[in-house]
Amino acid sequence: MKKAAGLTGHQPAAGAAAGRSVPPAHATPHATPTAPAADLSTRDRVTQLLLERRAATAAQLGGVLGLSPAAIRRHLDAMLADGDVVARDQDVRGHRGRGRPAKVFLLTDAARSRCGTHHYDNMATAALRWIARTGGAQAVEQFAAEQVAALEARCRAALAGAGDDPMARAEALAAALTAEGYAASASTIASGGQLCQHHCPVAHVAAEFPALCEAETTVISRLVGTHVQRLATIAHGDGVCTTHIPRPPRAQSGKTVTTVRTDR
């Protein structure tokens, strides 16, 4: 939901409407004249998946693409050698079984830049630095709130028939955010629900200006109708933006909405 300077427009493109960020035709990383066309096509698809999911294991990528472990490893090894992806240990919450954790793969900044995802980052960051320098932190917060206001209005319209249940509203909100290009999903867990956003168009900017994330969290809280807890953000290096929606006790229904941040 974050939209920084120069990025405030609604994305009507077909890729955005499906929750995807579509790289331009020239975005194939380090294409070589001798590389088979099928290999380049597969790398494009791997790049697309990593743009959508930010991080994925070889097994996850192979499962979506219908490739054997050996085949997907060959493509990932080539992309590692070309500097298009990096690998790191998968974060495992709670008890972990024996053996080494699986590796997850992420696009490098250089690869993302070639896909056109960060062309405006420098300008947006410079604009926010100027706002902070001339108007202070409060001005940055006001700017962030204004950036999400129009999106909030569109999402609120999409939630008109979702009723009052926070879980139902979270599902409707996920669909609305996916239509906006954020590849969102909602799920029910024992303690309530989770809203996950798998794509952030301004992650690099939000890393320096967390007011963008805070404004977004406040909007999510208002839209689902209860307080929420931001557990993770792409801007802080996590794989997805994860917002926990506690299931409110019956006696607390209708109480004042507050927002709690836990990702600092």
C-alpha positions as CSV (number, residue, x, y, z in Angstrom):
1,M,0.0,0.0,0.0
2,K,3.0,2.3,0.3
3,K,3.3,4.9,-2.5
4,A,6.1,7.4,-2.3
5,A,6.8,10.6,-4.3
6,G,6.5,9.9,-8.0
7,L,4.7,6.6,-7.3
8,T,1.2,7.7,-6.2
9,G,-0.7,6.7,-9.3
10,H,-3.0,3.7,-9.4
11,Q,-1.4,1.0,-11.6
12,P,-4.0,-0.2,-14.1
13,A,-1.8,-2.5,-16.0
14,A,-2.9,-6.1,-16.4
15,G,0.1,-7.4,-14.4
16,A,-0.7,-5.1,-11.5
17,A,-4.4,-6.1,-11.5
18,A,-3.3,-9.7,-11.0
19,G,-0.9,-8.9,-8.2
20,R,2.1,-9.1,-10.4
21,S,5.0,-6.9,-11.2
22,V,5.8,-7.5,-14.9
23,P,9.3,-6.8,-16.0
24,P,9.9,-5.2,-19.4
25,A,10.9,-7.3,-22.3
26,H,14.5,-6.2,-22.0
27,A,14.7,-7.2,-18.3
28,T,16.4,-10.6,-18.9
29,P,19.4,-10.5,-16.6
30,H,22.8,-10.9,-18.2
31,A,21.4,-12.5,-21.3
32,T,24.1,-14.0,-23.5
33,P,23.8,-14.6,-27.3
34,T,24.7,-18.3,-26.8
35,A,22.1,-19.0,-24.1
36,P,19.3,-21.2,-25.3
37,A,15.9,-19.4,-25.7
38,A,14.3,-21.9,-23.3
39,D,16.8,-21.0,-20.6
40,L,16.2,-17.3,-21.0
41,S,12.5,-17.9,-20.8
42,T,12.8,-19.9,-17.6
43,R,15.1,-17.3,-16.0
44,D,12.5,-14.7,-16.9
45,R,9.9,-16.8,-15.1
46,V,12.1,-17.3,-12.0
47,T,12.7,-13.5,-12.0
48,Q,9.0,-12.9,-12.1
49,L,8.3,-15.2,-9.2
50,L,11.0,-13.6,-7.1
51,L,9.6,-10.2,-7.9
52,E,6.2,-11.4,-6.6
53,R,7.4,-13.4,-3.6
54,R,10.6,-11.5,-2.8
55,A,12.1,-14.8,-1.5
56,A,11.6,-18.5,-2.3
57,T,13.3,-21.8,-2.0
58,A,14.4,-23.9,-4.9
59,A,11.7,-26.4,-4.1
60,Q,9.0,-23.7,-4.2
61,L,10.3,-22.2,-7.5
62,G,10.5,-25.7,-9.1
63,G,7.0,-26.6,-7.9
64,V,5.4,-23.5,-9.5
65,L,7.4,-23.8,-12.7
66,G,7.1,-27.6,-13.0
67,L,10.8,-28.2,-13.0
68,S,12.8,-31.0,-11.3
69,P,15.2,-30.1,-8.5
70,A,18.2,-30.6,-10.7
71,A,16.7,-28.3,-13.4
72,I,15.8,-25.4,-11.1
73,R,19.2,-25.7,-9.4
74,R,20.9,-25.3,-12.8
75,H,19.1,-22.1,-13.5
76,L,19.6,-20.7,-9.9
77,D,23.4,-21.6,-10.1
78,A,23.6,-19.6,-13.3
79,M,21.8,-16.6,-11.8
80,L,24.0,-16.8,-8.7
81,A,27.1,-16.7,-10.9
82,D,25.7,-13.7,-12.9
83,G,25.0,-11.8,-9.7
84,D,21.2,-11.8,-10.3
85,V,20.2,-13.7,-7.1
86,V,21.6,-14.2,-3.6
87,A,21.0,-17.1,-1.3
88,R,20.5,-17.1,2.4
89,D,19.3,-19.5,5.1
90,Q,15.5,-19.7,5.5
91,D,14.2,-18.2,8.7
92,V,12.3,-20.8,10.7
93,R,10.1,-19.7,13.5
94,G,9.5,-22.1,16.4
95,H,11.0,-25.6,16.6
96,R,13.1,-26.7,13.7
97,G,13.9,-30.3,12.8
98,R,17.3,-31.8,12.2
99,G,19.4,-30.8,9.2
100,R,20.5,-27.5,7.7
101,P,17.7,-25.0,7.0
102,A,16.7,-24.6,3.3
103,K,18.2,-21.8,1.3
104,V,15.9,-19.1,0.0
105,F,16.8,-17.0,-3.1
106,L,16.3,-13.3,-3.6
107,L,16.9,-11.0,-6.5
108,T,19.8,-8.6,-6.1
109,D,19.3,-4.9,-6.3
110,A,20.9,-4.8,-9.7
111,A,18.5,-7.4,-11.0
112,R,15.5,-5.6,-9.6
113,S,16.7,-2.3,-11.2
114,R,16.9,-3.9,-14.6
115,C,13.3,-5.0,-14.1
116,G,12.2,-1.4,-13.6
117,T,11.1,-1.8,-10.0
118,H,13.3,0.9,-8.4
119,H,13.7,3.5,-11.1
120,Y,12.1,6.2,-8.9
121,D,13.6,5.1,-5.5
122,N,16.4,7.7,-5.6
123,M,14.0,10.5,-6.5
124,A,11.4,9.5,-3.9
125,T,14.1,9.2,-1.2
126,A,15.5,12.6,-2.1
127,A,12.1,14.1,-1.9
128,L,11.3,12.6,1.5
129,R,14.7,13.7,2.8
130,W,13.9,17.3,1.7
131,I,10.5,17.1,3.4
132,A,12.2,15.8,6.6
133,R,14.9,18.5,6.5
134,T,12.5,21.4,5.9
135,G,9.4,20.2,7.7
136,G,10.6,17.7,10.2
137,A,9.3,14.2,11.1
138,Q,5.7,15.4,11.4
139,A,5.7,16.6,7.8
140,V,6.9,13.2,6.7
141,E,4.1,11.5,8.6
142,Q,1.5,13.8,7.1
143,F,2.9,13.1,3.6
144,A,2.8,9.4,4.2
145,A,-0.8,9.6,5.4
146,E,-1.8,11.5,2.3
147,Q,-0.2,8.9,0.0
148,V,-2.4,6.1,1.4
149,A,-5.6,8.2,1.6
150,A,-6.8,7.6,-1.9
151,L,-5.9,3.9,-1.8
152,E,-7.8,3.6,1.5
153,A,-10.9,5.1,-0.1
154,R,-10.7,2.6,-3.0
155,C,-10.2,-0.4,-0.6
156,R,-13.0,0.8,1.7
157,A,-15.4,0.8,-1.3
158,A,-14.3,-2.8,-2.1
159,L,-15.1,-3.8,1.5
160,A,-18.6,-2.4,1.4
161,G,-20.3,-5.8,1.5
162,A,-17.8,-7.6,3.7
163,G,-19.7,-7.1,7.0
164,D,-18.2,-6.4,10.4
165,D,-16.2,-9.5,11.1
166,P,-12.5,-8.6,11.0
167,M,-11.5,-11.9,9.3
168,A,-14.0,-11.5,6.5
169,R,-12.9,-7.9,6.0
170,A,-9.3,-9.0,5.9
171,E,-10.1,-11.4,3.1
172,A,-11.9,-8.7,1.2
173,L,-9.0,-6.3,1.8
174,A,-6.5,-8.9,0.5
175,A,-8.5,-9.1,-2.7
176,A,-8.6,-5.3,-3.0
177,L,-4.8,-5.0,-2.4
178,T,-4.1,-7.7,-5.0
179,A,-6.1,-5.7,-7.5
180,E,-3.8,-2.8,-6.6
181,G,-0.7,-4.8,-7.4
182,Y,0.4,-5.9,-3.9
183,A,0.0,-9.7,-4.3
184,A,-1.9,-9.9,-0.9
185,S,-3.4,-12.9,0.8
186,A,-5.3,-13.5,4.0
187,S,-5.5,-16.6,6.2
188,T,-7.0,-17.6,9.5
189,I,-4.8,-18.8,12.3
190,A,-5.5,-19.9,15.9
191,S,-5.2,-16.4,17.3
192,G,-7.1,-14.6,14.6
193,G,-5.9,-13.9,11.1
194,Q,-2.9,-12.8,9.0
195,L,-2.8,-10.4,6.1
196,C,0.3,-10.8,3.9
197,Q,1.6,-8.5,1.2
198,H,4.1,-10.2,-1.0
199,H,5.1,-7.1,-3.0
200,C,6.2,-3.6,-1.9
201,P,6.9,-1.1,-4.7
202,V,8.9,1.2,-2.4
203,A,10.6,-1.1,0.0
204,H,13.9,0.7,-0.3
205,V,12.3,4.1,0.5
206,A,10.3,2.7,3.4
207,A,13.4,1.2,4.9
208,E,14.7,4.8,5.5
209,F,11.3,6.3,6.2
210,P,9.2,3.9,8.3
211,A,6.4,6.5,8.4
212,L,5.3,4.9,5.1
213,C,4.9,1.5,6.8
214,E,3.2,3.1,9.9
215,A,0.6,4.9,7.7
216,E,-0.1,1.7,5.9
217,T,-0.6,-0.2,9.2
218,T,-3.0,2.4,10.5
219,V,-5.0,2.1,7.3
220,I,-5.2,-1.7,7.6
221,S,-6.4,-1.3,11.2
222,R,-9.1,1.1,10.2
223,L,-10.2,-1.0,7.3
224,V,-10.5,-4.3,9.1
225,G,-12.1,-2.6,12.1
226,T,-9.8,-3.7,14.9
227,H,-6.3,-3.1,16.2
228,V,-3.5,-5.0,14.3
229,Q,0.1,-6.0,14.9
230,R,2.7,-5.5,12.1
231,L,5.0,-8.5,12.6
232,A,7.3,-8.1,9.6
233,T,7.9,-5.8,6.6
234,I,9.7,-6.2,3.3
235,A,11.3,-2.8,4.0
236,H,13.0,-4.3,7.1
237,G,14.4,-7.3,5.2
238,D,11.6,-9.8,5.7
239,G,10.2,-11.9,2.9
240,V,6.7,-10.4,3.1
241,C,4.8,-7.7,4.9
242,T,2.9,-9.6,7.6
243,T,0.1,-8.1,9.7
244,H,-1.5,-10.1,12.5
245,I,-5.2,-9.5,13.1
246,P,-6.0,-10.7,16.7
247,R,-9.5,-12.2,17.1
248,P,-11.2,-9.8,19.5
249,P,-13.1,-11.2,22.5
250,R,-16.8,-10.7,22.1
251,A,-16.9,-8.2,25.0
252,Q,-14.4,-5.9,23.2
253,S,-16.3,-5.6,19.9
254,G,-16.7,-1.9,18.9
255,K,-13.9,-0.6,21.0
256,T,-11.6,2.1,19.8
257,V,-9.2,1.0,17.1
258,T,-5.5,1.2,18.0
259,T,-2.4,0.3,16.1
260,V,0.5,-1.6,17.6
261,R,3.9,-2.0,15.8
262,T,6.2,-4.9,16.7
263,D,8.7,-4.9,13.8
264,R,11.1,-2.4,15.4
